[in-house]
Amino acid sequence: MTKSLAIIELPQLALAFIPVFAVLLIQFKWRLPQRKTFSALARMLIQLLLVGFFFLVISLNQVVLR
């Protein structure tokens, strides 16, 4: 049995951001502050990129964590 990482294509990633853009649009229409939303979005993206990079390095080196 071979294990491989699932590759997320850009169209699939764009679908995941539809709810984010909906929330930003609602905040803009209701004139609510958006600074915390943008900082949370940036923090989330950085964390996801770091976790993805970590798993990529592990899978390329074929290291088994015990």
N, C-alpha and C positions, 0 to 999 in steps of 0.2 A: 504494500500500500504506500503510495507516494503522497506526501503532503505538499501543498503549494499554497501560496498566498493568493487571495482573490484580488484582482486588479479592478479598481473602481475607475471607470471611464469618466471623462468630463461631463457628458450629458447626465449621467447618473448622479454625479456630485452636484450639478446644477439643480436637479430635482430636490435634493435635500435642503437647498437654500430658499425654496419657495416660501416656507413658513416664516423664515427669518425676514424676508423682504415684506411679507404681509404685516408682520409686527412693526417693522420700521415704518411702513406706510401708515398704519393706524396711529402710531405715535406722532408722526408728522402731521396728519390730519387733525388730531386732537391737540396739537401743539404741546405735547409732553416732552420733557427733556430726553434726548437720545444719547447723551454722552455715555451713560452707564451701559446702554445696550451695545454701543460700538466697542467699548472696552471689554465687555464680556464676550462679544463675538471674536475679537482679536485674541483674547486669552484662550478661548475654546479652540480656535484654529491652531494656535501655537502648540497647545497640549496635544491635539490630534496629530500634528505633524511630527512631534517628538516621539510619541508612542509608535506611530507608523514607521519612523526611521529606526527606532529601537528593534522592532520586530523584523524589519528588513535586514538589518545587520545580523540578527540572530539567525534568520533563515539562510542568508548567504554564507555564513560561517558554519552552519550546521552544528551549532552549539546546543547541547542538551542541558537545560537547567534542572538541577536536582536540589 
